[in-house]
Amino acid sequence: SLTDSPVILKILQNWVPRVSHYFDKEHYTYVGHQIVIQESIEHFGAVVWPGALALSQYLESNQEQFNLKDKKVLEIGAGTGLVSIVACILGAYVTATDLPEVLENLSYNISRNTQNMNMHKPEVRKLVWGECLNEDFPVSSYHYDFILATDVVYHHGVLDPLLATMVYFCKPGTVLLWANKFRFSTDYEFLEKLCNIFNTTILAEFPESNVKLFKATVREN
């Protein structure tokens, strides 16, 4: 049920003032590491949205509750890769996925920010929501402890395939963490569908940014 009281939080200004002349790079600090993210103006997926900041901050602050060390983590709609990089720093085996046109920038950010660290090497893969899931990620070989998703719900036409993708990857024992800026009625409609399928609880709200963070798990009969 969503009657639980969420923690009310504020997205902290975790980014460092820019020293570079390039307008397309943002500098953040999470878990003691400076992370440099290159954004791309061309694609929605290549900008850091507030949900990514909210989830990165939450994972950093709640490592006892959500211990990612040596866990298998899948990020869907990874965008610039910020959340995947934070999960990687926290010790997870990360697979960051997004649409083909976003992968180049995503791969660049992830390799740049994780290459010299003593951690599991993250993987970047194409994932089009609702398409070829069984061929690309057969259930027999792929099981994830955590599915991470930030700002994947907005005004677009693939909300049903997105939900189907969440259902596909969420097996018993998997925890889905979804952070989203709520703007449209469609966002709330998606939340309602999610609640009908999964055990869903609200973990945190960031009222200044209109971001809500949910945890969802499979209903076990």
DRENDODREN-869642 format. One record per residue: residue number from 1; residue in three letters; x, y, z of N, C-alpha, C, O in turn. Coordinates in steps of 0.05 Angstrom, whole numbers, always signed. Atoms other than C-alpha are relative to their C-alpha. Layout:
// residues N
(atom NUM, ALA, (X, Y, Z), (X, Y, Z), (X, Y, Z), (X, Y, Z)) ...
This chain:
// residues 221
(atom 1, SER, (+17, -24, +0), (+0, +0, +0), (+18, +25, +0), (+41, +23, +8)) (atom 2, LEU, (-16, -24, +1), (+22, +71, -10), (-6, +18, +25), (+0, +42, +25)) (atom 3, THR, (+7, -16, -24), (-2, +93, +59), (+24, +5, +18), (+22, +21, +36)) (atom 4, ASP, (-24, -5, -17), (+68, +88, +88), (+9, +29, -2), (+4, +42, -22)) (atom 5, SER, (-9, -27, +1), (+99, +153, +106), (+28, +1, -12), (+47, -12, -2)) (atom 6, PRO, (-26, -1, +12), (+156, +169, +59), (+18, +19, +16), (+8, +36, +30)) (atom 7, VAL, (-19, -19, -11), (+219, +204, +83), (-2, +25, -18), (-2, +22, -43)) (atom 8, ILE, (+1, -24, +16), (+215, +276, +60), (+29, +10, -2), (+42, +17, +18)) (atom 9, LEU, (-28, -7, +4), (+282, +295, +30), (+3, +23, -20), (-16, +31, -33)) (atom 10, LYS, (-6, -21, +19), (+315, +350, -10), (+23, -10, -16), (+42, -22, -6)) (atom 11, ILE, (-23, +8, +16), (+361, +337, -69), (+22, +19, +7), (+20, +43, +4)) (atom 12, LEU, (-23, -16, -9), (+428, +361, -44), (+15, +10, -24), (+16, -4, -45)) (atom 13, GLN, (-16, -10, +22), (+471, +404, -88), (+27, -15, +0), (+47, -4, +9)) (atom 14, ASN, (-24, +17, -1), (+521, +348, -98), (+18, +6, -23), (+39, -8, -26)) (atom 15, TRP, (-19, -4, +22), (+551, +377, -160), (+19, +22, +7), (+13, +40, +23)) (atom 16, VAL, (-23, -18, -6), (+616, +415, -158), (-2, +23, -20), (-9, +18, -43)) (atom 17, PRO, (+0, -22, +20), (+621, +484, -190), (+19, -7, -23), (+40, -19, -19)) (atom 18, ARG, (-16, +7, +23), (+647, +476, -260), (+26, +16, -2), (+27, +40, +3)) (atom 19, VAL, (-25, -14, +5), (+719, +491, -273), (+6, -2, -30), (+23, +13, -40)) (atom 20, SER, (-6, +4, +28), (+718, +467, -345), (-15, +21, -16), (-35, +32, -8)) (atom 21, HIS, (+13, -19, +18), (+700, +512, -403), (-23, -12, -15), (-38, +1, -29)) (atom 22, TYR, (+20, +14, +17), (+654, +459, -432), (-26, +0, +15), (-28, -9, +37)) (atom 23, PHE, (+26, -3, -13), (+581, +472, -418), (-14, -27, +2), (-34, -30, +16)) (atom 24, ASP, (+15, +25, +1), (+563, +399, -431), (+9, -20, +21), (+1, -44, +20)) (atom 25, LYS, (-8, +19, -20), (+597, +368, -370), (-9, +9, +28), (-7, +33, +35)) (atom 26, GLU, (+8, -6, -27), (+569, +364, -300), (+17, -17, +19), (+24, -40, +13)) (atom 27, HIS, (-17, +14, -20), (+611, +346, -239), (-16, -5, +25), (-28, +13, +36)) (atom 28, TYR, (+16, +8, -24), (+579, +308, -182), (+19, -14, +20), (+40, -24, +12)) (atom 29, THR, (-14, +16, -19), (+605, +277, -118), (-19, -19, +15), (-38, -9, +28)) (atom 30, TYR, (+16, +20, -15), (+575, +212, -91), (+19, -21, +11), (+38, -28, -3)) (atom 31, VAL, (-15, +21, -13), (+604, +161, -43), (+30, +6, -2), (+46, -12, -7)) (atom 32, GLY, (-28, -7, -1), (+669, +200, -40), (+14, +1, -27), (+38, +4, -27)) (atom 33, HIS, (-13, +0, +27), (+681, +199, -115), (-11, +23, -16), (-35, +29, -16)) (atom 34, GLN, (+10, -21, +19), (+678, +257, -164), (-7, -14, -26), (+8, -30, -37)) (atom 35, ILE, (+11, +13, +24), (+636, +236, -223), (-4, +23, -21), (-17, +43, -15)) (atom 36, VAL, (+3, -20, +21), (+640, +275, -288), (-19, -12, -22), (-13, -33, -33)) (atom 37, ILE, (+20, +10, +19), (+579, +267, -333), (-1, +18, -24), (-5, +42, -22)) (atom 38, GLN, (+3, -15, +25), (+578, +288, -405), (-29, -3, -9), (-39, -25, -12)) (atom 39, GLU, (+27, +1, +9), (+508, +307, -426), (-1, +5, -30), (+18, +16, -41)) (atom 40, SER, (+2, -5, +28), (+484, +308, -497), (-27, +14, -5), (-48, +5, +4)) (atom 41, ILE, (+25, -16, +4), (+433, +359, -521), (-19, -14, -18), (-44, -9, -17)) (atom 42, GLU, (+17, +12, +21), (+407, +315, -577), (-21, -19, +11), (-43, -21, -1)) (atom 43, HIS, (+18, +22, -9), (+374, +261, -535), (-11, +6, +28), (+3, +15, +45)) (atom 44, PHE, (+12, +0, -27), (+325, +261, -477), (+16, -15, +20), (+20, -7, +43)) (atom 45, GLY, (-13, +19, -18), (+364, +203, -448), (+28, +10, +8), (+40, -3, +25)) (atom 46, ALA, (-28, -8, -5), (+429, +242, -447), (+2, +25, +17), (+22, +39, +16)) (atom 47, VAL, (+0, -22, -19), (+411, +294, -395), (-5, -12, +28), (-20, -31, +31)) (atom 48, VAL, (+5, +10, -28), (+414, +283, -319), (-26, +12, +10), (-28, +36, +14)) (atom 49, TRP, (+25, -9, -10), (+343, +287, -294), (-1, -2, +31), (+16, -16, +42)) (atom 50, PRO, (+0, +0, -29), (+324, +299, -221), (-4, -27, +14), (+6, -31, +36)) (atom 51, GLY, (+4, +27, -11), (+302, +227, -209), (+27, -14, +4), (+30, -29, +23)) (atom 52, ALA, (-27, +13, -2), (+374, +204, -222), (+15, +11, +24), (+29, -4, +38)) (atom 53, LEU, (-13, -13, -24), (+400, +254, -170), (-12, -11, +25), (+2, -17, +45)) (atom 54, ALA, (+14, +9, -24), (+347, +232, -120), (+8, -29, +6), (+14, -35, +30)) (atom 55, LEU, (-7, +28, -6), (+362, +157, -128), (+29, -3, +7), (+36, -19, +25)) (atom 56, SER, (-29, +1, -6), (+438, +167, -128), (+4, +8, +29), (+18, -6, +44)) (atom 57, GLN, (-2, -9, -28), (+431, +206, -63), (-11, -20, +20), (+1, -25, +41)) (atom 58, TYR, (+13, +19, -19), (+384, +155, -32), (+17, -25, +3), (+20, -36, +25)) (atom 59, LEU, (-16, +24, -1), (+429, +96, -50), (+25, +5, +17), (+34, -12, +33)) (atom 60, GLU, (-24, -7, -16), (+489, +132, -20), (-7, +1, +30), (+9, -8, +46)) (atom 61, SER, (+8, -4, -28), (+451, +148, +45), (-11, -25, +13), (-13, -26, +38)) (atom 62, ASN, (+14, +23, -12), (+417, +80, +54), (+13, -26, -8), (+0, -45, -17)) (atom 63, GLN, (-15, +23, +8), (+471, +30, +42), (-5, -25, +18), (-2, -47, +9)) (atom 64, GLU, (+6, +23, -17), (+450, -13, +101), (-26, -13, -10), (-29, -37, -12)) (atom 65, GLN, (+26, +10, +9), (+378, -19, +76), (+2, -13, -28), (-10, -34, -33)) (atom 66, PHE, (-3, +10, +27), (+398, -29, +3), (+30, -4, -5), (+44, +14, -16)) (atom 67, ASN, (-29, +6, +3), (+467, -62, +3), (+5, -11, -28), (-4, -33, -34)) (atom 68, LEU, (-4, +8, +28), (+489, -65, -69), (+26, -17, -4), (+31, -26, -26)) (atom 69, LYS, (-26, +13, +3), (+556, -98, -56), (-3, -29, -11), (-17, -45, +1)) (atom 70, ASP, (+1, +26, +14), (+565, -158, -103), (-28, -8, -9), (-32, -32, -16)) (atom 71, LYS, (+27, +6, +10), (+492, -153, -123), (-1, +5, -30), (+14, +21, -41)) (atom 72, LYS, (+4, -4, +29), (+469, -158, -195), (-21, +22, -4), (-44, +19, +5)) (atom 73, VAL, (+17, -24, +3), (+438, -91, -215), (-4, +5, -30), (+15, +6, -45)) (atom 74, LEU, (+7, -7, +28), (+402, -74, -280), (-12, +28, +1), (-31, +33, +16)) (atom 75, GLU, (+13, -26, +3), (+388, -1, -297), (-14, +1, -27), (-1, -4, -47)) (atom 76, ILE, (+14, -3, +25), (+334, +9, -349), (-3, +30, -6), (-10, +46, +13)) (atom 77, GLY, (+1, -29, +6), (+334, +76, -386), (+22, +15, +14), (+18, +35, +27)) (atom 78, ALA, (-22, -11, -16), (+403, +91, -358), (+9, +28, -7), (+22, +42, +9)) (atom 79, GLY, (-6, -28, +8), (+411, +156, -397), (+30, +6, +0), (+45, -5, -15)) (atom 80, THR, (-29, -8, -1), (+477, +189, -378), (+16, -20, +16), (+41, -19, +15)) (atom 81, GLY, (-15, +19, -15), (+495, +132, -332), (+6, +7, +29), (+20, -8, +43)) (atom 82, LEU, (-7, -9, -27), (+499, +171, -266), (-7, -21, +21), (+9, -29, +37)) (atom 83, VAL, (+9, +19, -20), (+458, +120, -226), (+16, -26, -2), (+23, -37, +19)) (atom 84, SER, (-16, +24, +4), (+495, +61, -256), (+28, +4, +12), (+39, -15, +24)) (atom 85, ILE, (-27, -6, -10), (+562, +94, -238), (-1, -1, +31), (+17, -13, +43)) (atom 86, VAL, (+2, +0, -29), (+539, +105, -166), (-3, -29, +10), (+9, -37, +30)) (atom 87, ALA, (+4, +28, -8), (+515, +32, -161), (+26, -16, -3), (+32, -33, +14)) (atom 88, CYS, (-26, +13, +5), (+582, +10, -189), (+20, +7, +23), (+33, -11, +34)) (atom 89, ILE, (-18, -9, -22), (+620, +51, -136), (-9, -14, +26), (+8, -20, +43)) (atom 90, LEU, (+10, +14, -24), (+575, +17, -84), (+5, -30, -1), (-4, -45, +17)) (atom 91, GLY, (-9, +28, +1), (+602, -50, -107), (-17, -20, -16), (-13, -44, -14)) (atom 92, ALA, (+18, +18, +15), (+548, -77, -153), (+12, -9, -26), (+30, +3, -38)) (atom 93, TYR, (-4, +8, +28), (+554, -117, -217), (-22, +14, -16), (-45, +6, -15)) (atom 94, VAL, (+20, -17, +13), (+519, -66, -261), (-2, -6, -30), (+18, -8, -44)) (atom 95, THR, (+6, -1, +29), (+486, -73, -329), (-17, +24, -5), (-40, +26, +5)) (atom 96, ALA, (+14, -25, +6), (+466, -5, -355), (-12, -3, -28), (+3, -10, -47)) (atom 97, THR, (+12, +4, +26), (+416, -6, -412), (-15, +25, -9), (-25, +40, +7)) (atom 98, ASP, (+16, -21, +11), (+383, +43, -459), (-3, -5, -30), (+5, -25, -40)) (atom 99, LEU, (+4, +2, +29), (+364, +56, -531), (+26, +2, -15), (+45, +14, -5)) (atom 100, PRO, (-25, +0, +15), (+417, +47, -585), (+13, +27, -3), (+37, +30, -1)) (atom 101, GLU, (-11, -27, +5), (+424, +122, -598), (+12, +13, +25), (+26, +33, +23)) (atom 102, VAL, (-10, -11, -25), (+441, +135, -525), (+25, -14, +9), (+40, -4, +26)) (atom 103, LEU, (-21, +17, -11), (+493, +80, -516), (+28, +11, -2), (+44, +6, +16)) (atom 104, GLU, (-27, -10, +3), (+553, +117, -542), (+8, +19, +23), (+29, +16, +36)) (atom 105, ASN, (-5, -18, -22), (+548, +173, -491), (-1, -14, +27), (+15, -8, +45)) (atom 106, LEU, (+2, +16, -24), (+527, +124, -437), (+26, -15, +5), (+36, -15, +28)) (atom 107, SER, (-25, +16, -3), (+587, +79, -449), (+24, +18, +7), (+41, +11, +23)) (atom 108, TYR, (-22, -18, -5), (+634, +139, -451), (+0, +9, +30), (+21, +8, +43)) (atom 109, ASN, (+1, -9, -28), (+609, +165, -383), (+7, -23, +19), (+22, -18, +39)) (atom 110, ILE, (-4, +22, -19), (+610, +96, -350), (+30, -8, +0), (+41, -12, +21)) (atom 111, SER, (-28, +8, +0), (+680, +77, -374), (+18, +21, +11), (+36, +15, +26)) (atom 112, ARG, (-16, -22, -10), (+708, +145, -359), (+0, +1, +30), (+21, +7, +43)) (atom 113, ASN, (+2, -3, -30), (+683, +144, -287), (+6, -25, +16), (+7, -24, +40)) (atom 114, THR, (-5, +25, -15), (+697, +72, -270), (+26, -14, -8), (+34, -34, +4)) (atom 115, GLN, (-22, +15, +11), (+760, +54, -309), (+23, -6, +20), (+34, -27, +20)) (atom 116, ASN, (-23, +5, -18), (+812, +63, -253), (-8, -8, +28), (+7, -6, +46)) (atom 117, MET, (+9, +7, -27), (+770, +38, -196), (+1, -30, +4), (-2, -46, -15)) (atom 118, ASN, (-1, +28, -7), (+776, -28, -161), (-29, -10, +5), (-38, -11, +28)) (atom 119, MET, (+28, +7, -3), (+705, -51, -175), (-8, -19, -23), (+8, -22, -42)) (atom 120, HIS, (+9, +17, +21), (+664, -98, -218), (-3, +17, -26), (-14, +39, -25)) (atom 121, LYS, (+2, -16, +24), (+668, -76, -290), (-29, +0, -10), (-41, -21, -15)) (atom 122, PRO, (+28, -2, +9), (+600, -50, -312), (-3, -7, -29), (+16, -5, -45)) (atom 123, GLU, (+6, +7, +28), (+567, -72, -376), (-21, +19, -10), (-39, +28, +4)) (atom 124, VAL, (+19, -18, +12), (+529, -28, -424), (-13, -16, -23), (+0, -27, -40)) (atom 125, ARG, (+14, +15, +20), (+475, -60, -467), (-25, +14, -11), (-37, +30, +3)) (atom 126, LYS, (+24, -10, +12), (+419, -42, -514), (-24, -14, +12), (-24, -38, +16)) (atom 127, LEU, (+26, +12, -9), (+349, -52, -486), (-22, +19, -9), (-25, +42, +1)) (atom 128, VAL, (+24, -15, +9), (+287, -28, -522), (-23, -12, +16), (-28, -36, +14)) (atom 129, TRP, (+21, +10, -18), (+229, -34, -473), (-20, -17, -15), (-30, -9, -36)) (atom 130, GLY, (+21, +18, +12), (+184, -93, -488), (+9, -15, -24), (-7, -31, -35)) (atom 131, GLU, (-8, +13, +25), (+225, -117, -547), (+23, -20, +5), (+43, -13, +19)) (atom 132, CYS, (-22, +21, +1), (+267, -181, -554), (+11, -6, +28), (+34, -13, +31)) (atom 133, LEU, (-10, +4, -27), (+271, -188, -478), (+10, -29, +4), (+32, -33, +15)) (atom 134, ASN, (-8, +28, -5), (+273, -264, -479), (+24, -8, -17), (+40, -26, -8)) (atom 135, GLU, (-23, +6, +16), (+324, -266, -535), (+25, +12, +12), (+46, -1, +14)) (atom 136, ASP, (-24, -15, -9), (+371, -213, -506), (+6, -6, +29), (+30, -6, +37)) (atom 137, PHE, (-4, +5, -29), (+361, -229, -432), (-16, -24, +8), (-35, -22, +24)) (atom 138, PRO, (+16, +24, -6), (+337, -301, -427), (-2, -5, +30), (+18, -2, +45)) (atom 139, VAL, (+5, +4, -29), (+306, -316, -359), (+19, -20, +13), (+27, -18, +36)) (atom 140, SER, (-17, +21, -10), (+349, -378, -352), (+28, +10, +9), (+40, -1, +27)) (atom 141, SER, (-28, -9, -6), (+414, -337, -351), (+1, +26, +16), (+21, +32, +28)) (atom 142, TYR, (-1, -27, -12), (+394, -269, -324), (-19, +3, +24), (-43, +0, +21)) (atom 143, HIS, (+17, -6, -23), (+370, -255, -254), (+13, +23, +15), (+36, +23, +21)) (atom 144, TYR, (-10, -24, -13), (+377, -187, -221), (-10, +3, +28), (-34, -3, +33)) (atom 145, ASP, (+8, -6, -27), (+376, -169, -148), (-15, +27, +2), (-34, +30, +17)) (atom 146, PHE, (+12, -27, +0), (+358, -96, -163), (-5, +9, -29), (+12, +5, -47)) (atom 147, ILE, (+6, -14, +25), (+324, -61, -221), (-2, +29, +7), (-17, +37, +25)) (atom 148, LEU, (+1, -29, -6), (+337, +14, -221), (-11, +15, -24), (-5, +9, -47)) (atom 149, ALA, (+12, -16, +21), (+296, +64, -261), (-5, +28, +10), (-17, +32, +31)) (atom 150, THR, (+5, -28, -8), (+295, +140, -258), (-10, +16, -23), (+0, +15, -46)) (atom 151, ASP, (+13, -17, +20), (+251, +188, -296), (-4, -14, -27), (+0, -3, -48)) (atom 152, VAL, (+6, +15, +24), (+231, +134, -345), (-30, +5, -8), (-38, -1, -30)) (atom 153, VAL, (+28, -5, +6), (+158, +156, -341), (-4, +30, -5), (+0, +46, +13)) (atom 154, TYR, (+7, -27, +7), (+140, +220, -377), (-19, -2, -24), (-30, -24, -29)) (atom 155, HIS, (+20, +1, +21), (+97, +238, -437), (+11, -15, -24), (+20, -2, -43)) (atom 156, HIS, (-9, +15, +23), (+116, +182, -484), (-19, -23, -5), (-36, -30, +12)) (atom 157, GLY, (+20, +20, +8), (+80, +126, -521), (+7, -28, +8), (-7, -47, -1)) (atom 158, VAL, (-8, +27, -6), (+116, +66, -492), (-1, -7, +30), (+15, -21, +40)) (atom 159, LEU, (+3, +6, -28), (+91, +64, -421), (-8, -29, +5), (+1, -42, +24)) (atom 160, ASP, (+7, +28, -3), (+59, -5, -430), (+24, -18, -4), (+28, -36, +12)) (atom 161, PRO, (-25, +17, +3), (+124, -36, -458), (+19, +4, +23), (+33, -14, +31)) (atom 162, LEU, (-17, -5, -23), (+161, -2, -400), (-10, -17, +24), (+7, -30, +37)) (atom 163, LEU, (+11, +16, -22), (+114, -35, -350), (+5, -30, -4), (+13, -45, +14)) (atom 164, ALA, (-5, +28, +7), (+121, -102, -386), (+29, -7, +5), (+35, -30, +13)) (atom 165, THR, (-29, +5, -4), (+197, -95, -382), (+5, -3, +30), (+21, -20, +38)) (atom 166, MET, (-3, +2, -29), (+193, -83, -307), (-10, -27, +11), (+2, -40, +27)) (atom 167, VAL, (+12, +25, -8), (+148, -143, -299), (+18, -23, -8), (+22, -43, +7)) (atom 168, TYR, (-17, +22, +10), (+195, -186, -341), (+24, -4, +18), (+32, -27, +24)) (atom 169, PHE, (-25, +2, -16), (+257, -170, -299), (-4, -4, +30), (+14, -13, +43)) (atom 170, CYS, (+4, +2, -29), (+225, -169, -230), (-9, -29, +6), (-33, -36, +3)) (atom 171, LYS, (+6, +27, -8), (+228, -240, -205), (-3, +0, +31), (+4, +20, +43)) (atom 172, PRO, (+0, +1, -30), (+216, -263, -133), (+28, +6, +10), (+47, -7, +2)) (atom 173, GLY, (-26, -7, -11), (+272, -232, -93), (+12, +25, -12), (+31, +37, -1)) (atom 174, THR, (-11, -24, +13), (+284, -174, -141), (-14, +25, +13), (-38, +25, +19)) (atom 175, VAL, (+11, -25, -9), (+275, -103, -115), (+2, +21, -22), (+24, +26, -33)) (atom 176, LEU, (+0, -22, +20), (+254, -49, -164), (+0, +27, +15), (-17, +31, +32)) (atom 177, LEU, (+0, -27, -11), (+273, +22, -144), (-5, +19, -22), (+11, +21, -41)) (atom 178, TRP, (+8, -19, +22), (+239, +75, -186), (-4, +28, +12), (-20, +32, +29)) (atom 179, ALA, (+3, -29, -8), (+248, +150, -177), (-9, +16, -24), (+1, +12, -46)) (atom 180, ASN, (+11, -14, +22), (+208, +197, -219), (-10, +28, +8), (-21, +31, +29)) (atom 181, LYS, (+13, -26, -4), (+189, +270, -225), (-28, -3, -10), (-33, -12, -32)) (atom 182, PHE, (+29, +3, +7), (+113, +272, -225), (-10, +26, -11), (-11, +47, +3)) (atom 183, ARG, (+9, -24, +13), (+86, +322, -275), (-28, -4, -12), (-44, +15, -11)) (atom 184, PHE, (+24, +4, +16), (+28, +291, -315), (-18, -21, +13), (-10, -37, +29)) (atom 185, SER, (+19, +20, -10), (-34, +251, -300), (+9, -28, -9), (+4, -48, +5)) (atom 186, THR, (-9, +26, +10), (-2, +195, -342), (+21, -12, +20), (+22, -36, +23)) (atom 187, ASP, (-19, +10, -20), (+53, +190, -288), (-15, -14, +23), (-7, -36, +32)) (atom 188, TYR, (+16, +12, -22), (+0, +176, -235), (-14, -26, -10), (-18, -45, +5)) (atom 189, GLU, (+13, +24, +11), (-36, +127, -281), (+20, -23, -1), (+13, -46, +4)) (atom 190, PHE, (-20, +21, +1), (+29, +89, -290), (+5, -11, +28), (+7, -35, +32)) (atom 191, LEU, (-4, +8, -27), (+39, +88, -215), (-23, -19, +9), (-18, -39, +23)) (atom 192, GLU, (+23, +17, -8), (-31, +59, -206), (+2, -28, -12), (-3, -48, +2)) (atom 193, LYS, (-4, +27, +13), (-16, +3, -256), (+22, -15, +15), (+20, -40, +19)) (atom 194, LEU, (-22, +13, -15), (+49, -11, -219), (-10, -12, +26), (-3, -34, +33)) (atom 195, CYS, (+11, +9, -26), (+12, -16, -153), (-18, -24, -3), (-21, -41, +15)) (atom 196, ASN, (+18, +23, +4), (-38, -65, -183), (+16, -25, -5), (+5, -47, +0)) (atom 197, ILE, (-15, +24, +7), (+18, -112, -203), (+20, -7, +22), (+23, -31, +29)) (atom 198, PHE, (-21, +5, -19), (+72, -104, -150), (-9, +9, +28), (-27, +24, +32)) (atom 199, ASN, (+2, -12, -27), (+76, -94, -75), (+17, +25, -1), (+41, +25, -5)) (atom 200, THR, (-13, -26, +5), (+93, -20, -78), (-1, +17, +25), (-22, +20, +38)) (atom 201, THR, (+0, -19, -23), (+116, +26, -22), (+15, +25, -9), (+33, +24, -26)) (atom 202, ILE, (-14, -25, +6), (+138, +98, -25), (+22, +3, +21), (+16, +3, +45)) (atom 203, LEU, (-23, -2, -18), (+207, +107, +5), (+6, +29, +7), (+12, +35, +31)) (atom 204, ALA, (-8, -28, -4), (+220, +181, -3), (-14, +19, -19), (-22, +11, -41)) (atom 205, GLU, (+10, -21, +18), (+193, +246, -31), (+19, +23, +1), (+30, +30, +23)) (atom 206, PHE, (-16, -24, +2), (+232, +306, -54), (-18, +22, -11), (-19, +27, -35)) (atom 207, PRO, (+21, -18, +9), (+177, +358, -56), (+9, +23, -17), (-5, +31, -36)) (atom 208, GLU, (-10, -23, +16), (+219, +415, -84), (+3, -7, -29), (+0, +9, -47)) (atom 209, SER, (-5, +9, +28), (+234, +373, -145), (-23, -16, -11), (-22, -26, -33)) (atom 210, ASN, (+23, +17, +7), (+167, +336, -147), (+8, -28, -6), (-4, -42, -22)) (atom 211, VAL, (-10, +27, +4), (+206, +271, -144), (-11, -18, +22), (-10, -11, +45)) (atom 212, LYS, (+8, +21, -19), (+178, +208, -111), (+17, -24, -6), (+23, -30, -29)) (atom 213, LEU, (-16, +24, +3), (+218, +145, -99), (-15, -24, +11), (-24, -23, +34)) (atom 214, PHE, (+15, +24, -8), (+184, +77, -97), (+17, -25, +0), (+36, -27, -15)) (atom 215, LYS, (-11, +27, +0), (+204, +7, -80), (-22, -19, -8), (-44, -18, +3)) (atom 216, ALA, (+21, +19, +8), (+166, -49, -115), (+12, -28, -1), (+35, -32, -9)) (atom 217, THR, (-8, +28, +1), (+171, -125, -107), (-23, -17, -10), (-47, -9, -9)) (atom 218, VAL, (+21, +18, +11), (+134, -183, -138), (-18, -10, +22), (-8, -16, +44)) (atom 219, ARG, (+19, +12, -20), (+72, -207, -102), (+4, -29, +0), (+1, -42, -21)) (atom 220, GLU, (-3, +29, -1), (+85, -277, -79), (-25, -12, +13), (-33, -5, +35)) (atom 221, ASN, (+25, +12, -9), (+23, -319, -72), (+5, -22, +21), (-14, -33, +31)) 
